[in-house]
Amino acid sequence: MSEAVAPALLAAPRAPGLNWRRAVPLLLVAPLLAFMLALYAAPVLAMLSRSLLEPAPTLAHYIELAGDEVFLKVFTNTLSTTVTVTLGTLLLGYPIALGMARARRLLPLILVIVLLPFWTSVLVRSYAWMVLLGRHGLVNEVLLALGLLDRPMRLLNTPLATQIAMVHILLPYMILPIANALRQIDPSLARAAAGLGAGPFGVFRQVTLPLSMPGVMAGVLLVFVLSLGFYITPALVGGPRDMTLSMLIAQRVEQLDWAYAATLSAVLLATALAIIALFQRVFGVGTAFRMSAR
Amino acid sequence: MNRTSLSRRAMLGLLAAPALLPGRGEAQTLPEVTSIPDALKGSGELRIATFGGTMQEVQKRAYFEPFEKLSGIKVRDFAGSDFTKIKAMVETGNVEWDLAQVSRGSVMNLQRRGEYFERIDYDIIDAGIPSVYRFEYGLEMLVWAQVMAYRTDAFRGAVPKGWAEFWDTKKFPGDRSLLGAGSGNNPELEFALMAAGVPPEQVYPMDLDKTFASYSKIKREVVKWWETGAVPTQLLTDREVVMTSVWNGRMAALQAAGVPAAISWNQGLLKRDCWAIPKGARNRAAAMKFIAYSTMAIPQARVAMLIPYGSVNDGSNEYIPESRQEVLPSSPAIKSQLLTYNYDWWVENRDAVVARFNRWLLT
């Protein structure tokens, strides 16, 4: 760094007109911001504008959308899958995150188990579920061997299969933020609560759970938004009527009906943004990121 | 329609190469072209976009390499041919491919919206190619079939023949899968009509009311409307279904792996890939020469010997041994059982069909 700049930086706190403490983070973010605006925001906006501008400025595509039975069906299906998967990852992920936060020696092992599927391609994991959930797959064979079933149950090619596979694929996104939040809780708080007479459940309910909420919210948000756009997994393991919004978009792209594809994409994006805004409003998700930034 | 090709590309890439590519000993029996007319010779280079995978390897051996030697034109091949890319290339005036492997449907679909392809110069094309494979903006160059496949251990030796039997869930009980409308695929309305008793030669133009009435009869048994070629063969392998529609090339790998499954060719669909020259391609003269060369009897026979897809040239059959003919959709005994897929009908009606199919399936 040149000598001319260094004194300016040192002097910054004293110069009220030129707030370097604020300016430096902005400068650090600027390259990324420029990159995102030029290579992400601009193309996305150009694509979305098709929904309003093709063939001429019009709202016709949105009007068509409102009366499109197939869209409404697919949209509700996508949303309900998303909600189920989010709840599923939360219920399965929280205990694991709790274990990770408490574990000392086992932590690396748990981390590897959590992250290993994370590093495997979605396609491979979806095919693995085809093998596991099949009529003659591992799950059915075990249930038959245990005498819990008389004949194989249909698991593959059902909405349930989609949900199971998606929960598996998205689990790390839930576990990691929660575990992070849990690890940042001062252990003396739990001890203090216990010292004041709270039982283990009371400590969890009144201290640990509330303090981990920022992590929970971050995880829920990540999983929710990610599951909105799923394509490969439902296509491979889902039922005959399990169409997701992204499949519908792909279909229109192939039909070269890019205006309607853009309209559907706008709905998908708006849904994700609405969810983020809602979380921000109700739970103040920012706290989750403020915590980890500390 | 393009995604059909993309999916097929994935399929070709996944095919078990050892099962399909003959060993060295057999490779020596591939017929060779020893000389070509001067009209097919030239210089410079030719950039060809293919669907990649095993097919591209086959294409190299079958006609890219011999063509380079015989014509003096250097071939550069690329995987990832895609009609939406051609649309973008032509619209931006930056045409990176001189020749592309695409489907006739894609070519006609773009051609309806503007000028995206060069006309084919039929003066230099081999006379052995029937008119059904020729059209103004492309020449078909690979024949494949979409057919019924079934588990041979499912029906105590009974062999399902034709779609009426596929639809007959009493005689042939069990779950099924069929091609859906996802990933740019066209659902198999032809099969539904033949199941309803329409003779193959009267299938086109298709009656949608009749088609969907027929589909409704089997809706419950279809556990999967597949969209990539890997899925139906996986379902057969895992005994998830007893019968399905498949792309014929996929079955060779399955049978080589010992899965008790077979193709029932009767009433299958004869589909094709074609060569097309993007509008404004720099080396379009070389591309034309290559189209003419690669569709000659011997180069076509070489492909059919290396991968179970057929030839568009009637002259190829004399170069292909009897045993090989049994797996090729272009061999006379099999081709006569197949219905020639009508790309024209589909280009006109696809949007309406997909909309109706979605509505029928989901609401």
Interface residues (C-beta under 8 A of the other chain):
Chain A: E69 V70 K73 V74 Y127 M130 V131 G134 R135 H136 G137 R154 L156 N157 A235 L236 G239 P240 R241 M243 M247 L248 A250 Q251 V253 E254 Q255 L256 D257
Chain B: M1 N2 R3 T84 K87 N109 R113 G180 A181 G182 S183 G184 V222 V223 K224 W225 E227 T228 V231 Q234 D238 R239 E240 R350 D351 V354 A355 N358 R359 L361 L362 T363
